[in-house]
Amino acid sequence: MRVRDLIGEAVAGVLARPVRSALTTLGTVLGITTLVVTLGVAATAGNQIVGRFDELVATAITVEVPGSTTGPPLVGWDAVERVTRLRGVESAAAVADAKEGADLSVRSTDLVDPTRVTAQTLTVLAATTGLPEAARGRMTQGRFYDAGHVGRGDRVAVIGEEAARMLGVTRLDRAPAIFIGKHAYTVIGILGDLRREKNLSTAVMVPPTVGRQFGLREVTRVLVNTSLGAAGLIAGQAPSALSPGNGDLLQVISPPSPTRARDGAQGDVDALFLILGLVSLVVGAVGIANVTLVTVMERVQEIGLRRALGAARRHIAAQFLLESTLVGLTGGVAGASLGVVAVVAVSAVKQWTPLLDVRLALAAPVAGALVGLLAGLYPALRAARMEPVDALR
């Protein structure tokens, strides 16, 4: 049998029962569509994850400063100015949150009422004026203290939005005060919407000149935000800028490599969705195998007649293999097309940038044909093993 005749017989066999062939093809279409959609959406979502990682994490550096037992502090409060002059640094702030300032009793009134809980245990810390930008937050009310407050040693404080709720501070137009120990401090601002250092939402922040009263004399850590791609360079330069000659004593916590994070996130998402797509593809393969086997059983007389007229076993097997392969190929082409359209549609709805691999779109029809070939292998072998006498009987 010539290849041309074989293809003609296979196409005729597929088109002889168009409804059944369409329903059989539908299983492959759904499997390939699911595979293309899952991998395409996974790649697009992974790209969005990496973009957010780059924006929120890959630009954040923390420098831990150990306490000095003897001699001057390793990092002074004015060292932040030297860090901000480094190219690639967008904002920085020095923070002192020693144990002396942790868990202090803070009240919103100087009256002690035994029938009510008027005091809250909050963390008091000292920080430089650039803390809101370094913590990636904003002042929801009021303002942050400035260099004038620091220089004069004004008794002012900024509280986190959760601390404000706990203390009952809802408005600042009447200059409310909070009491830390026996002294009152005017609340001039509320810090909220923190994307970094979320623990500041339950803290009380005071100028460094005021923080000495609570033992907050030395800088314990420095928060640095960099431009995208500058974190590695700044991580190496920041210790020397903060403490010339003693930079090796500082511990820098820098984000992992964006490339490694991108590959890790992409790999995890791809692996998850690839499993789901393969499961759908297996379901389509089972459908093709089932329908092809039913077709073989219905065409027993045709098989017996062909064998009686001289058709070899390989001719019978090749015909049914080609029919199942054509069904899989058709489903692969249709599934790849629907999958690409679905990925673009999802990306448009989510306002994402669609990320499509051309190799995936080209390999999907091949995968469909391969699935059809494997699914039709057993039915084709069963048809080829039929004896002409048994088939005609």
Number of C-alpha atoms within 10 A of each C-alpha: 9 8 9 8 11 18 16 12 16 20 16 12 17 20 14 11 11 11 11 14 19 16 14 24 28 22 24 34 31 23 28 32 29 25 26 30 25 24 27 27 25 25 22 21 21 22 20 16 16 21 15 12 17 21 13 15 20 25 24 25 23 20 20 18 24 16 13 11 7 6 6 9 17 21 26 14 19 11 18 22 15 14 24 19 12 15 12 18 19 16 23 26 25 29 23 25 23 20 13 14 20 15 13 17 15 22 24 20 15 16 8 11 10 7 6 7 9 18 20 15 15 20 22 28 26 29 25 26 20 17 24 23 19 24 24 18 19 17 19 13 17 16 16 25 23 12 11 9 19 19 12 11 15 16 18 21 24 25 28 24 24 18 23 22 13 17 18 12 18 12 15 16 9 8 12 16 21 22 16 19 12 8 10 19 19 16 27 21 24 27 29 21 16 20 13 17 12 15 11 23 20 20 23 25 30 29 28 25 19 24 22 16 11 19 16 25 19 25 25 20 22 27 23 28 26 24 17 17 14 15 25 17 13 24 21 13 14 25 23 17 21 24 19 13 11 13 19 11 14 19 15 20 13 19 18 12 13 19 11 10 17 18 14 14 19 19 14 13 18 20 13 13 21 18 14 16 22 16 15 20 24 16 15 27 26 19 20 29 23 15 19 26 21 12 18 18 15 11 14 18 17 14 23 22 16 16 21 15 10 10 16 13 18 14 18 22 20 19 22 29 24 24 26 32 25 22 29 34 25 21 31 32 24 21 29 27 18 18 27 21 15 19 22 20 14 17 18 12 8 10 9 15 14 21 18 19 13 9 8 17 20 13 15 24 23 18 20 31 24 19 27 32 25 19 26 30 21 17 23 27 17 15 24 23 12 17 14 20 12 10 18 15 8
